[in-house]
Amino acid sequence: MKMKKIIIIILSVVLIKVNYGQEKEFAEYGISGALSPFGISLSMSYNKSKKTSLVVSLGGLPESNSLITPKINNINEYEMSSESSWMGVFINHRPFKEMEWIRVNFGMAIGSIENTLTEPPGGGEYTVLYNNPPSGYFGLGLGQQTKKGFVFGADFGLLYGPGPIIDGPDISKIESISKSPLAAKVLPNIQFSLGFNFD
């Protein structure tokens, strides 16, 4: 956990140095790719000004085994796979004139996130499905300025929704899952991106 925090801090410092640099020409449009816990995404940006950008994103994660399996009371051993598909519309606003590499990011996203928990042979299978109406997003970002050329970014935020639908054979285990981080109504997001801005 400490190593993960150190890596995030180092990446953030590098992003600030790369993006802050010398003043460059303003670009009206941008395209970028990103990696987050919700999968890989592709975004198109319209930079209305140096301060404000409109971003439309499409993303998803094909079904794959999860690297992290949170501890759940009443379920001693299980494997988990995840998949997602989503679309979002966001506003990036840069409130500080002298620090354009700092962004406030907010918007709405729709789509689905599904986690499947499978117990060893003889146990059950449980699905945790976020298949919700539009969910709100709010976060802070570094980088992804409006200058021409390549730009880098890091985002840290929270996705707010009504929570998932949980299904499975054992009511007591469904209850345990509903009280675990897998069923949170607020989901954290850490995202790293690479983009290219142009006219």
N, C-alpha and C positions, 0 to 999 in steps of 0.2 A: 504493500500500500504506500509506504514511504517512497519507494522507487518510482511509482506511478506519479506521485505528486511532484517529484523532482523533474521527471521528464516533461510534465505539463508546464512547469515553471520555465525550464530551459527553452522549450518550443515557443512559449509566449514572448520571452526576451528576444529570441531570434526574429520572430515575426515583427515585433516593434521596430527593431533595427532595420530590417529589410524594407518595411513599408514606410518608415518615417522619412528616410533619405531626403534628397533634394526635391524641390518643387518640380512637378511635371505637368504636361498639358492635360487639360480636362478631357475625359472621354464620356460620350453620351450613353454608350451601351457596354454590356459586359456579359461574359458567359463563364461559368465555373463548375467544377466538380468538387464534391465533398464526401467525407467519410464520417459517419456518426454511429451511435448504437442502433439507430433505426435503418441502417443500411447505407448504400451509395446513392448519391443524388446528383442531379444536373439542374443548374439554375440559369435563368436569363434575367439580366438586370437592366432597368432603365434608370439612368442617373438624371433626375430632374435638375439637380444642382450638386455642388460639392458637398452639401450637407445631407441631402435626402435622396434615397434610391428606392424604387419599387422592384421587388424580386419575386419571380414566380419559379417554384421548384417542383420537380418530380423526383420521387425516390422510392427505394424499396430494398428488400433483402430476400433473396431466395431461401427456401427452407435449408437450414444448416444447424449443426449442433452448437449449443451455447457454450462459451468458454467459462462462464460463471454460473453456478447454481446456488441461489440463496438458501440459507437454512430455513426449513419449514417445520414447525412443531407437528408431530404426529406422522411425518413422512421422513423416515430415516435415510432412505436411499432412493435416488431417482436420476434419470437422464432427462435433459431438456433440449428441445429444438425450437427454433424461432423463425418466423417469416413476417414480412411486412410489405405494404404497398400504400403509398400516400402521395398527396399533392398539397402544396401550401402557397399562400400569398402573404408576403411579408414587407414591412417597411423598415429600412435601415436609416437611422437618423444619427448624424454626427454633430453633437451639441457644442463642441469646443473648436473654435476656429484654429487655434494653434496646435491642436492635437486631433487632426482629422482621422487618425488611425483608431480612435475610440468610437465605437458605435453602440447605439441602443437599438435593439432588434425586437419587433413585435408583429404579430399577425395571427392568421388562422390556418389550420390544416385539417384535411379530411382524409380518411382512409382506414386501414386496419392494421393491427399488430396482433399476431397470434403466437402464444407460447404453448408448447405441448410437453407435459410432464409424463414420463413413462417409468413406472416402477419395474423392478426385476420381475422375471417370469412368476406368475401367480398373483401379481399385483394388478393395479388398475392404470388407466390412462386418463389424464385430466387436461382439459384445454382452458386456457386463460385468453379470452378474445376481447380485444379492444376494437370494437366495430361501431364507432360512435358518430354522432353528428359533429359538425365543426368544433374543433378544440382550439383553445387560445394558447398562444406562445408568447413568452417574454424572456428576453435575455440581453446579455452584454457581449460585444464582439471586439476583437482587435484586428487591425488590418482591413483588407478589402476596400481600399480607397477608390476614388473615382479617377485616378490618373491613368493615362494610356499605358498599355503594356501589361506585363504579368504582375499579378497581385496575389498575396497570400492572406489567409485569414484563420482565426480561431474564435469559436463561439461557445459560450457557456450560458445555458438557459433552462427554463422549465416549461413543460407542456401540460396544460390544465384540461382535464376532462371529467366525465361522470364516473369513470372506472370501468372495469371489464365485466364480461359475463363469464362465469366459471361453470364448467360442466364436468361430470365424472361420476363413477359408481358409488363412492362412499361420501355420505353427507358430512360426516365429521371431518374428513380430510378436505372437502370443499371449504368448510368453515375455516380450517387452518390456513389454507391457501389465501382465503379472502382477508386474513389478518397479516399476511406476509408482504414484503416489498413488491412481490410480483403483481399484486392487485392494487397498487397505489393509484390514487386519483391524480397525483402530480408526478410526472416522469422527468428525470433529469436528462439533459442533453449536453454532450461535449462533442464539438464538431471541428474538423480541420479541413480547409479548402484551398484550392489553387484555381485561379481564374485569369482571364485575359480581357482587358478593356479596349474598346475601339470606337470609332465614329461610324 
